[in-house]
Amino acid sequence: MATRQNSSNGKQKSPRIQVVLPEELCERLSELAETESRTVSNMAKVLIQEGVKNHESRENSATKELEAKKTKTQNFINSLEKQKTQRLKGIPKRLKFKRS
């Protein structure tokens, strides 16, 4: 859980988190921040926001695909259930028995 600190005037500051990064990733983050004239913390915030947004959109699209599949399946089941039952006229002619 993110921790909150109080400022000198008593207002609560934004939640803070602490992350341990590998050396290489930290260097890459610093380089990105420098090219965009941001602080490393602000660059990390921007990248986290983008990552969360992308993750949520992937989750939403996966959920929509699953719902579409469920809908198609349910429609197929409903169409089968609406069909009238018919008796077969005799034995099927191409009936093959497999011996085990």
Backbone hydrogen bonds, N-H to C=O, Kabsch-Sander energy under -0.5 kcal/mol:
donor,donor_aa,acceptor,acceptor_aa,energy
3,T,16,R,-1.9
7,S,11,K,-3.2
10,G,7,S,-1.7
13,K,5,Q,-3.5
16,R,3,T,-2.9
21,L,19,V,-0.6
26,C,22,P,-2.4
27,E,23,E,-2.1
28,R,24,E,-2.3
29,L,25,L,-2.5
30,S,26,C,-2.2
31,E,27,E,-2.4
32,L,28,R,-2.4
33,A,29,L,-2.5
34,E,30,S,-2.3
35,T,31,E,-2.3
36,E,32,L,-1.6
37,S,34,E,-1.1
38,R,33,A,-3.0
43,M,39,T,-2.5
44,A,40,V,-2.4
45,K,41,S,-2.2
46,V,42,N,-2.5
47,L,43,M,-2.5
48,I,44,A,-2.3
49,Q,45,K,-2.5
50,E,46,V,-2.3
51,G,47,L,-2.4
52,V,48,I,-2.7
53,K,49,Q,-2.4
54,N,50,E,-2.7
55,H,51,G,-2.4
56,E,52,V,-2.6
57,S,53,K,-2.2
58,R,54,N,-2.2
59,E,55,H,-2.4
60,N,56,E,-2.6
61,S,57,S,-2.3
62,A,58,R,-2.3
63,T,59,E,-2.3
64,K,60,N,-2.4
65,E,61,S,-2.3
66,L,62,A,-2.1
67,E,63,T,-2.4
68,A,64,K,-2.3
69,K,65,E,-2.3
70,K,66,L,-2.4
71,T,67,E,-2.4
72,K,68,A,-2.5
73,T,69,K,-2.5
74,Q,70,K,-2.7
75,N,71,T,-2.7
76,F,72,K,-2.3
77,I,73,T,-2.5
78,N,74,Q,-2.7
79,S,75,N,-2.4
80,L,76,F,-2.1
81,E,77,I,-2.4
82,K,78,N,-1.6
83,Q,79,S,-0.8
83,Q,80,L,-0.6
90,G,88,L,-1.2
95,L,92,P,-0.6
96,K,94,R,-0.6
